[in-house]
């Protein structure tokens, strides 16, 4: 996108789970994984189209689950 961002799309022809690896060239010229990479994605014909957006129901559920996990971790650390 000529501003340090990249936009990628992928069309899946069958239900499956994929692993997405994203790497970039560091200041030493070495290809290194982006923090958090690899990522996994699941393609399902049963998924709602709205769940494929950043503000869809699937993202809301994911964020709620992650917050719950963090809260649990913080509670354990405080003990």
KADA-V127487 format. One record per residue. N is the residue number from 0. RES is the residue in three letters. SS is DSSP state (H for helix, E for strand, L for the rest). Layout:
n=N res=RES ss=SS
n=N res=RES ss=SS
//
This chain:
n=0 res=UNK ss=L
n=1 res=UNK ss=L
n=2 res=UNK ss=L
n=3 res=UNK ss=L
n=4 res=UNK ss=L
n=5 res=UNK ss=L
n=6 res=UNK ss=L
n=7 res=UNK ss=L
n=8 res=UNK ss=L
n=9 res=UNK ss=L
n=10 res=UNK ss=L
n=11 res=UNK ss=L
n=12 res=UNK ss=L
n=13 res=UNK ss=L
n=14 res=UNK ss=L
n=15 res=UNK ss=E
n=16 res=UNK ss=E
n=17 res=UNK ss=E
n=18 res=UNK ss=E
n=19 res=UNK ss=E
n=20 res=UNK ss=L
n=21 res=UNK ss=L
n=22 res=UNK ss=E
n=23 res=UNK ss=E
n=24 res=UNK ss=E
n=25 res=UNK ss=L
n=26 res=UNK ss=L
n=27 res=UNK ss=L
n=28 res=UNK ss=L
n=29 res=UNK ss=L
n=30 res=UNK ss=E
n=31 res=UNK ss=E
n=32 res=UNK ss=E
n=33 res=UNK ss=L
n=34 res=UNK ss=L
n=35 res=UNK ss=L
n=36 res=UNK ss=L
n=37 res=UNK ss=L
n=38 res=UNK ss=E
n=39 res=UNK ss=E
n=40 res=UNK ss=E
n=41 res=UNK ss=E
n=42 res=UNK ss=E
n=43 res=UNK ss=L
n=44 res=UNK ss=L
n=45 res=UNK ss=L
n=46 res=UNK ss=L
n=47 res=UNK ss=L
n=48 res=UNK ss=H
n=49 res=UNK ss=H
n=50 res=UNK ss=H
n=51 res=UNK ss=H
n=52 res=UNK ss=L
n=53 res=UNK ss=L
n=54 res=UNK ss=L
n=55 res=UNK ss=L
n=56 res=UNK ss=H
n=57 res=UNK ss=H
n=58 res=UNK ss=H
n=59 res=UNK ss=H
n=60 res=UNK ss=H
n=61 res=UNK ss=H
n=62 res=UNK ss=H
n=63 res=UNK ss=H
n=64 res=UNK ss=H
n=65 res=UNK ss=H
n=66 res=UNK ss=H
n=67 res=UNK ss=H
n=68 res=UNK ss=H
n=69 res=UNK ss=H
n=70 res=UNK ss=H
n=71 res=UNK ss=H
n=72 res=UNK ss=H
n=73 res=UNK ss=H
n=74 res=UNK ss=H
n=75 res=UNK ss=H
n=76 res=UNK ss=H
n=77 res=UNK ss=H
n=78 res=UNK ss=L
//
